[in-house]
Amino acid sequence: MFANTPRGAKASAITYSIIETAKENGVNPFQYLIYLFEKLSNLDLQDKDALDQLLPWSASLPPVFRMNN
């Protein structure tokens, strides 16, 4: 509704999906996004499991990102 272009709408949808998925998995969205921005720039694209380790439900995420329930 507030995106001026289709590309802007797609970028917003991706961002909202990442944030909501993090929240549903008990991960602090702000800290998680910072972590993603740091890790994604150095991601080895040849390693098929590298991206899986960054997903919000991955057990390999540092525990400091978990929200206290």
N, C-alpha and C positions, 0 to 999 in steps of 0.2 A: 504494500500500500504506500510506503514511503520511499521506495527505491525509484530512482530516476531512470534507470536502464535495466535491461534484463540481466546484464552481468553483475550489476550492483545487487539485484534481488537474489541471484544465485550465491554471491559471496555472503550476503546476510543470512541466507538459509543454511549455508554450511557452518557459519559461525554459531548461529543459534542451536544447530544440531549438536555441535561439539560441546557447547556449554550445558545444554540440557542432559546430554548423555553423561557428562561428568557428574552432574548433580544427582542423577538417578543411581550412579554407582558410588555415591558417597565421597566424591572427590571435590575438593575446593576448586571451583572453576577458574578463579583468578590465578592461583598458584599453578594449576595445571596448564593454562595457556602459556604462562611464562616458561614452564618446563618444555612444552612443545616447541616454542619458538627457539629455545636454546638447542634442543636435540635435533630438530628436523633439518637444520642447516648443515649438520654433519652426518646425516643419515647415509649409510651405505646402501645404495639402491640394489646392489647385487645380492644382499642378504635378505632373503624372503621373509625371515622371522623378525627383522629389525622393526618394522612398522607395528607388528603385533605386540611388541614389548611396550609400545607407547600408548596403547589403547587404555581407556579409563578402567577397564575391568582386569587389566593385566596385574598379576601378582608381583611383577618385577618393578612396578612403580614404587618410588620411595614412600614409606608409610606416613611421612609428614604431610602428604597431600590429602590424606583421609580426614574427613570431617568427623568430629565427635558427635555421636548420636545421643 
